[in-house]
Amino acid sequence: GKTLEERYRLDAQIGTGGFGNVYRATHVRLKRQVAVKVLHAQHATGAGAARFEREAQALAAMSHPNVVEVVDYGVADGTPYIVME
């Protein structure tokens, strides 16, 4: 699959929504399975990108057994993404 910033290999799409797609992925160096949410291209700039970044920050600030943990956030080739446990 596609690789984001030479760190995350997108193995398979596991979900889709109005703002992005979620992939089962592998952290290339750590060989760890993660989930990566990638923002759709039409939302990758302006207000959509800002909202996505706020989502990442809000999730990263939470610590609860029923909330997925955010482990990374980045932008690859102009497309924002969130990496989750």
PyMOL Python script that loads the backbone (N, CA, C, O; Angstrom):
from pymol import cmd

cmd.read_pdbstr("""\
ATOM      1  N   GLY A   1       0.801  -1.190   0.000  1.00  0.00           N
ATOM      2  CA  GLY A   1       0.000   0.000   0.000  1.00  0.00           C
ATOM      3  C   GLY A   1       0.846   1.257   0.000  1.00  0.00           C
ATOM      4  O   GLY A   1       2.076   1.198   0.007  1.00  0.00           O
ATOM      5  N   LYS A   2       0.184   2.369  -0.008  1.00  0.00           N
ATOM      6  CA  LYS A   2       0.820   3.681   0.026  1.00  0.00           C
ATOM      7  C   LYS A   2       1.498   3.906   1.371  1.00  0.00           C
ATOM      8  O   LYS A   2       1.038   3.410   2.400  1.00  0.00           O
ATOM      9  N   THR A   3       2.587   4.651   1.355  1.00  0.00           N
ATOM     10  CA  THR A   3       3.305   4.977   2.586  1.00  0.00           C
ATOM     11  C   THR A   3       3.228   6.473   2.838  1.00  0.00           C
ATOM     12  O   THR A   3       3.432   7.274   1.926  1.00  0.00           O
ATOM     13  N   LEU A   4       2.929   6.853   4.096  1.00  0.00           N
ATOM     14  CA  LEU A   4       2.885   8.258   4.503  1.00  0.00           C
ATOM     15  C   LEU A   4       4.190   8.603   5.191  1.00  0.00           C
ATOM     16  O   LEU A   4       4.537   7.998   6.205  1.00  0.00           O
ATOM     17  N   GLU A   5       4.908   9.560   4.658  1.00  0.00           N
ATOM     18  CA  GLU A   5       6.149  10.075   5.245  1.00  0.00           C
ATOM     19  C   GLU A   5       7.140   8.963   5.622  1.00  0.00           C
ATOM     20  O   GLU A   5       7.888   9.099   6.590  1.00  0.00           O
ATOM     21  N   GLU A   6       7.142   7.880   4.867  1.00  0.00           N
ATOM     22  CA  GLU A   6       8.048   6.750   5.083  1.00  0.00           C
ATOM     23  C   GLU A   6       7.913   6.114   6.465  1.00  0.00           C
ATOM     24  O   GLU A   6       8.792   5.369   6.898  1.00  0.00           O
ATOM     25  N   ARG A   7       6.799   6.413   7.163  1.00  0.00           N
ATOM     26  CA  ARG A   7       6.594   5.859   8.508  1.00  0.00           C
ATOM     27  C   ARG A   7       5.409   4.921   8.592  1.00  0.00           C
ATOM     28  O   ARG A   7       5.462   3.925   9.314  1.00  0.00           O
ATOM     29  N   TYR A   8       4.341   5.219   7.868  1.00  0.00           N
ATOM     30  CA  TYR A   8       3.111   4.443   7.976  1.00  0.00           C
ATOM     31  C   TYR A   8       2.731   3.866   6.618  1.00  0.00           C
ATOM     32  O   TYR A   8       2.548   4.604   5.650  1.00  0.00           O
ATOM     33  N   ARG A   9       2.614   2.540   6.554  1.00  0.00           N
ATOM     34  CA  ARG A   9       2.169   1.875   5.338  1.00  0.00           C
ATOM     35  C   ARG A   9       0.674   1.609   5.465  1.00  0.00           C
ATOM     36  O   ARG A   9       0.249   0.923   6.395  1.00  0.00           O
ATOM     37  N   LEU A  10      -0.126   2.137   4.554  1.00  0.00           N
ATOM     38  CA  LEU A  10      -1.568   1.928   4.561  1.00  0.00           C
ATOM     39  C   LEU A  10      -1.847   0.559   3.959  1.00  0.00           C
ATOM     40  O   LEU A  10      -1.618   0.342   2.769  1.00  0.00           O
ATOM     41  N   ASP A  11      -2.341  -0.365   4.776  1.00  0.00           N
ATOM     42  CA  ASP A  11      -2.527  -1.752   4.352  1.00  0.00           C
ATOM     43  C   ASP A  11      -3.904  -2.013   3.747  1.00  0.00           C
ATOM     44  O   ASP A  11      -4.007  -2.706   2.735  1.00  0.00           O
ATOM     45  N   ALA A  12      -4.965  -1.470   4.350  1.00  0.00           N
ATOM     46  CA  ALA A  12      -6.317  -1.711   3.840  1.00  0.00           C
ATOM     47  C   ALA A  12      -7.264  -0.645   4.383  1.00  0.00           C
ATOM     48  O   ALA A  12      -7.142  -0.219   5.532  1.00  0.00           O
ATOM     49  N   GLN A  13      -8.198  -0.225   3.555  1.00  0.00           N
ATOM     50  CA  GLN A  13      -9.215   0.721   4.012  1.00  0.00           C
ATOM     51  C   GLN A  13     -10.217  -0.039   4.875  1.00  0.00           C
ATOM     52  O   GLN A  13     -10.702  -1.101   4.486  1.00  0.00           O
ATOM     53  N   ILE A  14     -10.525   0.517   6.057  1.00  0.00           N
ATOM     54  CA  ILE A  14     -11.464  -0.148   6.965  1.00  0.00           C
ATOM     55  C   ILE A  14     -12.713   0.684   7.227  1.00  0.00           C
ATOM     56  O   ILE A  14     -13.655   0.208   7.860  1.00  0.00           O
ATOM     57  N   GLY A  15     -12.725   1.926   6.744  1.00  0.00           N
ATOM     58  CA  GLY A  15     -13.894   2.771   6.933  1.00  0.00           C
ATOM     59  C   GLY A  15     -13.814   4.022   6.093  1.00  0.00           C
ATOM     60  O   GLY A  15     -12.741   4.404   5.626  1.00  0.00           O
ATOM     61  N   THR A  16     -14.956   4.660   5.904  1.00  0.00           N
ATOM     62  CA  THR A  16     -15.001   5.921   5.171  1.00  0.00           C
ATOM     63  C   THR A  16     -16.125   6.780   5.738  1.00  0.00           C
ATOM     64  O   THR A  16     -17.108   6.273   6.278  1.00  0.00           O
ATOM     65  N   GLY A  17     -15.959   8.065   5.604  1.00  0.00           N
ATOM     66  CA  GLY A  17     -16.972   8.990   6.097  1.00  0.00           C
ATOM     67  C   GLY A  17     -16.962  10.259   5.267  1.00  0.00           C
ATOM     68  O   GLY A  17     -16.296  10.329   4.234  1.00  0.00           O
ATOM     69  N   GLY A  18     -17.691  11.249   5.714  1.00  0.00           N
ATOM     70  CA  GLY A  18     -17.817  12.487   4.979  1.00  0.00           C
ATOM     71  C   GLY A  18     -16.541  13.293   4.875  1.00  0.00           C
ATOM     72  O   GLY A  18     -16.363  14.050   3.920  1.00  0.00           O
ATOM     73  N   PHE A  19     -15.643  13.142   5.849  1.00  0.00           N
ATOM     74  CA  PHE A  19     -14.416  13.946   5.861  1.00  0.00           C
ATOM     75  C   PHE A  19     -13.159  13.153   5.547  1.00  0.00           C
ATOM     76  O   PHE A  19     -12.138  13.736   5.182  1.00  0.00           O
ATOM     77  N   GLY A  20     -13.216  11.825   5.685  1.00  0.00           N
ATOM     78  CA  GLY A  20     -11.984  11.078   5.447  1.00  0.00           C
ATOM     79  C   GLY A  20     -12.178   9.585   5.391  1.00  0.00           C
ATOM     80  O   GLY A  20     -13.283   9.068   5.558  1.00  0.00           O
ATOM     81  N   ASN A  21     -11.069   8.901   5.151  1.00  0.00           N
ATOM     82  CA  ASN A  21     -11.025   7.444   5.126  1.00  0.00           C
ATOM     83  C   ASN A  21     -10.144   6.969   6.271  1.00  0.00           C
ATOM     84  O   ASN A  21      -9.196   7.650   6.663  1.00  0.00           O
ATOM     85  N   VAL A  22     -10.468   5.787   6.805  1.00  0.00           N
ATOM     86  CA  VAL A  22      -9.669   5.188   7.865  1.00  0.00           C
ATOM     87  C   VAL A  22      -9.050   3.906   7.307  1.00  0.00           C
ATOM     88  O   VAL A  22      -9.716   3.099   6.659  1.00  0.00           O
ATOM     89  N   TYR A  23      -7.750   3.747   7.581  1.00  0.00           N
ATOM     90  CA  TYR A  23      -7.008   2.603   7.079  1.00  0.00           C
ATOM     91  C   TYR A  23      -6.379   1.814   8.216  1.00  0.00           C
ATOM     92  O   TYR A  23      -5.954   2.385   9.220  1.00  0.00           O
ATOM     93  N   ARG A  24      -6.324   0.490   8.049  1.00  0.00           N
ATOM     94  CA  ARG A  24      -5.461  -0.333   8.878  1.00  0.00           C
ATOM     95  C   ARG A  24      -4.073  -0.108   8.317  1.00  0.00           C
ATOM     96  O   ARG A  24      -3.862  -0.214   7.109  1.00  0.00           O
ATOM     97  N   ALA A  25      -3.131   0.200   9.182  1.00  0.00           N
ATOM     98  CA  ALA A  25      -1.792   0.557   8.720  1.00  0.00           C
ATOM     99  C   ALA A  25      -0.739  -0.051   9.634  1.00  0.00           C
ATOM    100  O   ALA A  25      -1.040  -0.564  10.711  1.00  0.00           O
ATOM    101  N   THR A  26       0.497   0.022   9.173  1.00  0.00           N
ATOM    102  CA  THR A  26       1.630  -0.479   9.937  1.00  0.00           C
ATOM    103  C   THR A  26       2.664   0.620  10.081  1.00  0.00           C
ATOM    104  O   THR A  26       3.045   1.256   9.098  1.00  0.00           O
ATOM    105  N   HIS A  27       3.123   0.847  11.321  1.00  0.00           N
ATOM    106  CA  HIS A  27       4.260   1.744  11.526  1.00  0.00           C
ATOM    107  C   HIS A  27       5.464   0.973  11.001  1.00  0.00           C
ATOM    108  O   HIS A  27       5.815  -0.074  11.545  1.00  0.00           O
ATOM    109  N   VAL A  28       6.091   1.476   9.961  1.00  0.00           N
ATOM    110  CA  VAL A  28       7.113   0.732   9.230  1.00  0.00           C
ATOM    111  C   VAL A  28       8.291   0.339  10.119  1.00  0.00           C
ATOM    112  O   VAL A  28       8.736  -0.808  10.075  1.00  0.00           O
ATOM    113  N   ARG A  29       8.793   1.251  10.909  1.00  0.00           N
ATOM    114  CA  ARG A  29       9.983   0.963  11.714  1.00  0.00           C
ATOM    115  C   ARG A  29       9.685   0.141  12.960  1.00  0.00           C
ATOM    116  O   ARG A  29      10.477  -0.720  13.343  1.00  0.00           O
ATOM    117  N   LEU A  30       8.547   0.402  13.593  1.00  0.00           N
ATOM    118  CA  LEU A  30       8.210  -0.286  14.832  1.00  0.00           C
ATOM    119  C   LEU A  30       7.436  -1.578  14.603  1.00  0.00           C
ATOM    120  O   LEU A  30       7.263  -2.372  15.528  1.00  0.00           O
ATOM    121  N   LYS A  31       6.967  -1.793  13.368  1.00  0.00           N
ATOM    122  CA  LYS A  31       6.166  -2.984  13.031  1.00  0.00           C
ATOM    123  C   LYS A  31       4.915  -3.073  13.902  1.00  0.00           C
ATOM    124  O   LYS A  31       4.494  -4.160  14.299  1.00  0.00           O
ATOM    125  N   ARG A  32       4.333  -1.919  14.190  1.00  0.00           N
ATOM    126  CA  ARG A  32       3.153  -1.835  15.054  1.00  0.00           C
ATOM    127  C   ARG A  32       1.927  -1.526  14.205  1.00  0.00           C
ATOM    128  O   ARG A  32       1.971  -0.668  13.323  1.00  0.00           O
ATOM    129  N   GLN A  33       0.825  -2.236  14.481  1.00  0.00           N
ATOM    130  CA  GLN A  33      -0.432  -1.978  13.786  1.00  0.00           C
ATOM    131  C   GLN A  33      -1.090  -0.728  14.376  1.00  0.00           C
ATOM    132  O   GLN A  33      -1.158  -0.564  15.594  1.00  0.00           O
ATOM    133  N   VAL A  34      -1.571   0.145  13.496  1.00  0.00           N
ATOM    134  CA  VAL A  34      -2.254   1.369  13.892  1.00  0.00           C
ATOM    135  C   VAL A  34      -3.428   1.606  12.948  1.00  0.00           C
ATOM    136  O   VAL A  34      -3.579   0.916  11.939  1.00  0.00           O
ATOM    137  N   ALA A  35      -4.247   2.582  13.287  1.00  0.00           N
ATOM    138  CA  ALA A  35      -5.302   3.060  12.397  1.00  0.00           C
ATOM    139  C   ALA A  35      -4.920   4.470  11.971  1.00  0.00           C
ATOM    140  O   ALA A  35      -4.485   5.275  12.795  1.00  0.00           O
ATOM    141  N   VAL A  36      -5.080   4.768  10.690  1.00  0.00           N
ATOM    142  CA  VAL A  36      -4.744   6.091  10.172  1.00  0.00           C
ATOM    143  C   VAL A  36      -5.977   6.675   9.492  1.00  0.00           C
ATOM    144  O   VAL A  36      -6.530   6.082   8.566  1.00  0.00           O
ATOM    145  N   LYS A  37      -6.397   7.848   9.965  1.00  0.00           N
ATOM    146  CA  LYS A  37      -7.504   8.577   9.348  1.00  0.00           C
ATOM    147  C   LYS A  37      -6.902   9.649   8.449  1.00  0.00           C
ATOM    148  O   LYS A  37      -6.138  10.499   8.905  1.00  0.00           O
ATOM    149  N   VAL A  38      -7.256   9.599   7.161  1.00  0.00           N
ATOM    150  CA  VAL A  38      -6.722  10.530   6.168  1.00  0.00           C
ATOM    151  C   VAL A  38      -7.863  11.410   5.669  1.00  0.00           C
ATOM    152  O   VAL A  38      -8.903  10.913   5.237  1.00  0.00           O
ATOM    153  N   LEU A  39      -7.657  12.704   5.734  1.00  0.00           N
ATOM    154  CA  LEU A  39      -8.675  13.663   5.311  1.00  0.00           C
ATOM    155  C   LEU A  39      -8.870  13.601   3.800  1.00  0.00           C
ATOM    156  O   LEU A  39      -7.895  13.515   3.054  1.00  0.00           O
ATOM    157  N   HIS A  40     -10.124  13.644   3.341  1.00  0.00           N
ATOM    158  CA  HIS A  40     -10.406  13.697   1.903  1.00  0.00           C
ATOM    159  C   HIS A  40      -9.764  14.947   1.302  1.00  0.00           C
ATOM    160  O   HIS A  40      -9.693  15.989   1.955  1.00  0.00           O
ATOM    161  N   ALA A  41      -9.299  14.843   0.065  1.00  0.00           N
ATOM    162  CA  ALA A  41      -8.585  15.931  -0.615  1.00  0.00           C
ATOM    163  C   ALA A  41      -9.387  17.231  -0.641  1.00  0.00           C
ATOM    164  O   ALA A  41      -8.810  18.306  -0.483  1.00  0.00           O
ATOM    165  N   GLN A  42     -10.704  17.156  -0.838  1.00  0.00           N
ATOM    166  CA  GLN A  42     -11.505  18.382  -0.936  1.00  0.00           C
ATOM    167  C   GLN A  42     -11.595  19.142   0.387  1.00  0.00           C
ATOM    168  O   GLN A  42     -12.012  20.300   0.405  1.00  0.00           O
ATOM    169  N   HIS A  43     -11.207  18.502   1.497  1.00  0.00           N
ATOM    170  CA  HIS A  43     -11.234  19.150   2.811  1.00  0.00           C
ATOM    171  C   HIS A  43      -9.833  19.432   3.351  1.00  0.00           C
ATOM    172  O   HIS A  43      -9.689  19.888   4.486  1.00  0.00           O
ATOM    173  N   ALA A  44      -8.802  19.165   2.551  1.00  0.00           N
ATOM    174  CA  ALA A  44      -7.420  19.192   3.040  1.00  0.00           C
ATOM    175  C   ALA A  44      -6.840  20.589   3.232  1.00  0.00           C
ATOM    176  O   ALA A  44      -5.707  20.718   3.695  1.00  0.00           O
ATOM    177  N   THR A  45      -7.574  21.622   2.893  1.00  0.00           N
ATOM    178  CA  THR A  45      -7.100  22.995   3.102  1.00  0.00           C
ATOM    179  C   THR A  45      -8.189  23.806   3.795  1.00  0.00           C
ATOM    180  O   THR A  45      -9.342  23.383   3.877  1.00  0.00           O
ATOM    181  N   GLY A  46      -7.807  24.961   4.282  1.00  0.00           N
ATOM    182  CA  GLY A  46      -8.762  25.897   4.870  1.00  0.00           C
ATOM    183  C   GLY A  46      -9.454  25.377   6.108  1.00  0.00           C
ATOM    184  O   GLY A  46      -8.831  24.767   6.977  1.00  0.00           O
ATOM    185  N   ALA A  47     -10.766  25.626   6.180  1.00  0.00           N
ATOM    186  CA  ALA A  47     -11.552  25.299   7.362  1.00  0.00           C
ATOM    187  C   ALA A  47     -11.584  23.802   7.649  1.00  0.00           C
ATOM    188  O   ALA A  47     -11.567  23.398   8.812  1.00  0.00           O
ATOM    189  N   GLY A  48     -11.629  22.977   6.609  1.00  0.00           N
ATOM    190  CA  GLY A  48     -11.654  21.527   6.806  1.00  0.00           C
ATOM    191  C   GLY A  48     -10.394  21.025   7.474  1.00  0.00           C
ATOM    192  O   GLY A  48     -10.453  20.202   8.388  1.00  0.00           O
ATOM    193  N   ALA A  49      -9.259  21.515   7.023  1.00  0.00           N
ATOM    194  CA  ALA A  49      -7.981  21.110   7.613  1.00  0.00           C
ATOM    195  C   ALA A  49      -7.868  21.597   9.052  1.00  0.00           C
ATOM    196  O   ALA A  49      -7.370  20.874   9.915  1.00  0.00           O
ATOM    197  N   ALA A  50      -8.325  22.814   9.316  1.00  0.00           N
ATOM    198  CA  ALA A  50      -8.280  23.359  10.670  1.00  0.00           C
ATOM    199  C   ALA A  50      -9.170  22.543  11.615  1.00  0.00           C
ATOM    200  O   ALA A  50      -8.790  22.267  12.753  1.00  0.00           O
ATOM    201  N   ARG A  51     -10.345  22.166  11.138  1.00  0.00           N
ATOM    202  CA  ARG A  51     -11.256  21.347  11.946  1.00  0.00           C
ATOM    203  C   ARG A  51     -10.637  19.985  12.243  1.00  0.00           C
ATOM    204  O   ARG A  51     -10.747  19.487  13.363  1.00  0.00           O
ATOM    205  N   PHE A  52      -9.995  19.384  11.261  1.00  0.00           N
ATOM    206  CA  PHE A  52      -9.352  18.086  11.413  1.00  0.00           C
ATOM    207  C   PHE A  52      -8.227  18.151  12.451  1.00  0.00           C
ATOM    208  O   PHE A  52      -8.081  17.249  13.276  1.00  0.00           O
ATOM    209  N   GLU A  53      -7.441  19.217  12.402  1.00  0.00           N
ATOM    210  CA  GLU A  53      -6.364  19.385  13.373  1.00  0.00           C
ATOM    211  C   GLU A  53      -6.930  19.560  14.785  1.00  0.00           C
ATOM    212  O   GLU A  53      -6.382  19.012  15.741  1.00  0.00           O
ATOM    213  N   ARG A  54      -8.019  20.318  14.923  1.00  0.00           N
ATOM    214  CA  ARG A  54      -8.665  20.471  16.236  1.00  0.00           C
ATOM    215  C   ARG A  54      -9.184  19.126  16.745  1.00  0.00           C
ATOM    216  O   ARG A  54      -9.109  18.840  17.940  1.00  0.00           O
ATOM    217  N   GLU A  55      -9.713  18.298  15.830  1.00  0.00           N
ATOM    218  CA  GLU A  55     -10.166  16.956  16.207  1.00  0.00           C
ATOM    219  C   GLU A  55      -9.002  16.146  16.771  1.00  0.00           C
ATOM    220  O   GLU A  55      -9.140  15.482  17.799  1.00  0.00           O
ATOM    221  N   ALA A  56      -7.861  16.204  16.098  1.00  0.00           N
ATOM    222  CA  ALA A  56      -6.672  15.475  16.565  1.00  0.00           C
ATOM    223  C   ALA A  56      -6.241  15.973  17.941  1.00  0.00           C
ATOM    224  O   ALA A  56      -5.914  15.172  18.816  1.00  0.00           O
ATOM    225  N   GLN A  57      -6.238  17.281  18.134  1.00  0.00           N
ATOM    226  CA  GLN A  57      -5.829  17.855  19.416  1.00  0.00           C
ATOM    227  C   GLN A  57      -6.797  17.477  20.524  1.00  0.00           C
ATOM    228  O   GLN A  57      -6.374  17.165  21.637  1.00  0.00           O
ATOM    229  N   ALA A  58      -8.092  17.503  20.231  1.00  0.00           N
ATOM    230  CA  ALA A  58      -9.094  17.158  21.239  1.00  0.00           C
ATOM    231  C   ALA A  58      -8.974  15.695  21.648  1.00  0.00           C
ATOM    232  O   ALA A  58      -9.026  15.374  22.836  1.00  0.00           O
ATOM    233  N   LEU A  59      -8.815  14.808  20.671  1.00  0.00           N
ATOM    234  CA  LEU A  59      -8.654  13.389  20.985  1.00  0.00           C
ATOM    235  C   LEU A  59      -7.363  13.124  21.754  1.00  0.00           C
ATOM    236  O   LEU A  59      -7.339  12.308  22.675  1.00  0.00           O
ATOM    237  N   ALA A  60      -6.290  13.817  21.373  1.00  0.00           N
ATOM    238  CA  ALA A  60      -5.001  13.629  22.038  1.00  0.00           C
ATOM    239  C   ALA A  60      -5.049  14.085  23.496  1.00  0.00           C
ATOM    240  O   ALA A  60      -4.302  13.575  24.330  1.00  0.00           O
ATOM    241  N   ALA A  61      -5.920  15.039  23.804  1.00  0.00           N
ATOM    242  CA  ALA A  61      -6.024  15.562  25.164  1.00  0.00           C
ATOM    243  C   ALA A  61      -6.836  14.652  26.082  1.00  0.00           C
ATOM    244  O   ALA A  61      -6.819  14.815  27.302  1.00  0.00           O
ATOM    245  N   MET A  62      -7.545  13.695  25.492  1.00  0.00           N
ATOM    246  CA  MET A  62      -8.405  12.818  26.287  1.00  0.00           C
ATOM    247  C   MET A  62      -7.681  11.538  26.669  1.00  0.00           C
ATOM    248  O   MET A  62      -6.845  11.027  25.924  1.00  0.00           O
ATOM    249  N   SER A  63      -8.019  11.041  27.832  1.00  0.00           N
ATOM    250  CA  SER A  63      -7.499   9.746  28.275  1.00  0.00           C
ATOM    251  C   SER A  63      -8.650   9.010  28.944  1.00  0.00           C
ATOM    252  O   SER A  63      -9.025   9.310  30.077  1.00  0.00           O
ATOM    253  N   HIS A  64      -9.206   8.037  28.220  1.00  0.00           N
ATOM    254  CA  HIS A  64     -10.342   7.284  28.724  1.00  0.00           C
ATOM    255  C   HIS A  64     -10.340   5.925  28.030  1.00  0.00           C
ATOM    256  O   HIS A  64     -10.008   5.844  26.848  1.00  0.00           O
ATOM    257  N   PRO A  65     -10.702   4.860  28.738  1.00  0.00           N
ATOM    258  CA  PRO A  65     -10.689   3.524  28.132  1.00  0.00           C
ATOM    259  C   PRO A  65     -11.593   3.381  26.903  1.00  0.00           C
ATOM    260  O   PRO A  65     -11.367   2.500  26.074  1.00  0.00           O
ATOM    261  N   ASN A  66     -12.609   4.236  26.777  1.00  0.00           N
ATOM    262  CA  ASN A  66     -13.545   4.140  25.658  1.00  0.00           C
ATOM    263  C   ASN A  66     -13.254   5.134  24.534  1.00  0.00           C
ATOM    264  O   ASN A  66     -14.053   5.276  23.608  1.00  0.00           O
ATOM    265  N   VAL A  67     -12.117   5.818  24.612  1.00  0.00           N
ATOM    266  CA  VAL A  67     -11.737   6.785  23.575  1.00  0.00           C
ATOM    267  C   VAL A  67     -10.404   6.341  22.984  1.00  0.00           C
ATOM    268  O   VAL A  67      -9.448   6.069  23.710  1.00  0.00           O
ATOM    269  N   VAL A  68     -10.354   6.271  21.665  1.00  0.00           N
ATOM    270  CA  VAL A  68      -9.134   5.851  20.986  1.00  0.00           C
ATOM    271  C   VAL A  68      -8.007   6.850  21.275  1.00  0.00           C
ATOM    272  O   VAL A  68      -8.237   8.058  21.342  1.00  0.00           O
ATOM    273  N   GLU A  69      -6.791   6.329  21.444  1.00  0.00           N
ATOM    274  CA  GLU A  69      -5.640   7.184  21.719  1.00  0.00           C
ATOM    275  C   GLU A  69      -5.001   7.646  20.414  1.00  0.00           C
ATOM    276  O   GLU A  69      -4.733   6.838  19.525  1.00  0.00           O
ATOM    277  N   VAL A  70      -4.760   8.950  20.308  1.00  0.00           N
ATOM    278  CA  VAL A  70      -4.042   9.505  19.166  1.00  0.00           C
ATOM    279  C   VAL A  70      -2.553   9.401  19.458  1.00  0.00           C
ATOM    280  O   VAL A  70      -2.090   9.843  20.510  1.00  0.00           O
ATOM    281  N   VAL A  71      -1.795   8.814  18.521  1.00  0.00           N
ATOM    282  CA  VAL A  71      -0.361   8.650  18.726  1.00  0.00           C
ATOM    283  C   VAL A  71       0.475   9.543  17.806  1.00  0.00           C
ATOM    284  O   VAL A  71       1.677   9.697  18.023  1.00  0.00           O
ATOM    285  N   ASP A  72      -0.154  10.137  16.775  1.00  0.00           N
ATOM    286  CA  ASP A  72       0.589  11.020  15.870  1.00  0.00           C
ATOM    287  C   ASP A  72      -0.395  11.809  15.026  1.00  0.00           C
ATOM    288  O   ASP A  72      -1.550  11.420  14.850  1.00  0.00           O
ATOM    289  N   TYR A  73       0.088  12.921  14.513  1.00  0.00           N
ATOM    290  CA  TYR A  73      -0.666  13.762  13.576  1.00  0.00           C
ATOM    291  C   TYR A  73       0.352  14.315  12.599  1.00  0.00           C
ATOM    292  O   TYR A  73       1.465  14.663  12.992  1.00  0.00           O
ATOM    293  N   GLY A  74      -0.014  14.399  11.334  1.00  0.00           N
ATOM    294  CA  GLY A  74       0.916  14.948  10.363  1.00  0.00           C
ATOM    295  C   GLY A  74       0.223  15.353   9.084  1.00  0.00           C
ATOM    296  O   GLY A  74      -0.992  15.223   8.939  1.00  0.00           O
ATOM    297  N   VAL A  75       1.032  15.849   8.155  1.00  0.00           N
ATOM    298  CA  VAL A  75       0.557  16.235   6.828  1.00  0.00           C
ATOM    299  C   VAL A  75       1.528  15.629   5.825  1.00  0.00           C
ATOM    300  O   VAL A  75       2.723  15.923   5.853  1.00  0.00           O
ATOM    301  N   ALA A  76       1.015  14.787   4.945  1.00  0.00           N
ATOM    302  CA  ALA A  76       1.835  14.139   3.922  1.00  0.00           C
ATOM    303  C   ALA A  76       1.350  14.589   2.550  1.00  0.00           C
ATOM    304  O   ALA A  76       0.189  14.378   2.200  1.00  0.00           O
ATOM    305  N   ASP A  77       2.219  15.198   1.788  1.00  0.00           N
ATOM    306  CA  ASP A  77       1.869  15.685   0.444  1.00  0.00           C
ATOM    307  C   ASP A  77       0.619  16.567   0.481  1.00  0.00           C
ATOM    308  O   ASP A  77      -0.234  16.478  -0.401  1.00  0.00           O
ATOM    309  N   GLY A  78       0.515  17.415   1.502  1.00  0.00           N
ATOM    310  CA  GLY A  78      -0.598  18.353   1.616  1.00  0.00           C
ATOM    311  C   GLY A  78      -1.859  17.761   2.206  1.00  0.00           C
ATOM    312  O   GLY A  78      -2.870  18.456   2.308  1.00  0.00           O
ATOM    313  N   THR A  79      -1.830  16.489   2.601  1.00  0.00           N
ATOM    314  CA  THR A  79      -3.021  15.840   3.147  1.00  0.00           C
ATOM    315  C   THR A  79      -2.835  15.512   4.618  1.00  0.00           C
ATOM    316  O   THR A  79      -1.952  14.728   4.964  1.00  0.00           O
ATOM    317  N   PRO A  80      -3.648  16.094   5.489  1.00  0.00           N
ATOM    318  CA  PRO A  80      -3.549  15.821   6.928  1.00  0.00           C
ATOM    319  C   PRO A  80      -4.000  14.389   7.262  1.00  0.00           C
ATOM    320  O   PRO A  80      -4.860  13.816   6.593  1.00  0.00           O
ATOM    321  N   TYR A  81      -3.390  13.834   8.317  1.00  0.00           N
ATOM    322  CA  TYR A  81      -3.768  12.516   8.787  1.00  0.00           C
ATOM    323  C   TYR A  81      -3.590  12.427  10.303  1.00  0.00           C
ATOM    324  O   TYR A  81      -2.779  13.139  10.894  1.00  0.00           O
ATOM    325  N   ILE A  82      -4.368  11.535  10.913  1.00  0.00           N
ATOM    326  CA  ILE A  82      -4.298  11.253  12.350  1.00  0.00           C
ATOM    327  C   ILE A  82      -3.971   9.772  12.503  1.00  0.00           C
ATOM    328  O   ILE A  82      -4.581   8.930  11.844  1.00  0.00           O
ATOM    329  N   VAL A  83      -3.009   9.451  13.370  1.00  0.00           N
ATOM    330  CA  VAL A  83      -2.653   8.053  13.649  1.00  0.00           C
ATOM    331  C   VAL A  83      -3.173   7.712  15.028  1.00  0.00           C
ATOM    332  O   VAL A  83      -2.928   8.428  15.998  1.00  0.00           O
ATOM    333  N   MET A  84      -3.901   6.597  15.099  1.00  0.00           N
ATOM    334  CA  MET A  84      -4.525   6.168  16.350  1.00  0.00           C
ATOM    335  C   MET A  84      -4.122   4.745  16.683  1.00  0.00           C
ATOM    336  O   MET A  84      -3.722   3.970  15.814  1.00  0.00           O
ATOM    337  N   GLU A  85      -4.238   4.413  17.984  1.00  0.00           N
ATOM    338  CA  GLU A  85      -3.892   3.055  18.428  1.00  0.00           C
ATOM    339  C   GLU A  85      -4.715   2.018  17.696  1.00  0.00           C
ATOM    340  O   GLU A  85      -4.559   0.821  17.941  1.00  0.00           O
TER     341      GLU A  85
END
""", "prot")
cmd.dss("prot")
cmd.show_as("cartoon", "prot")
cmd.util.cbc("prot")
cmd.orient("prot")
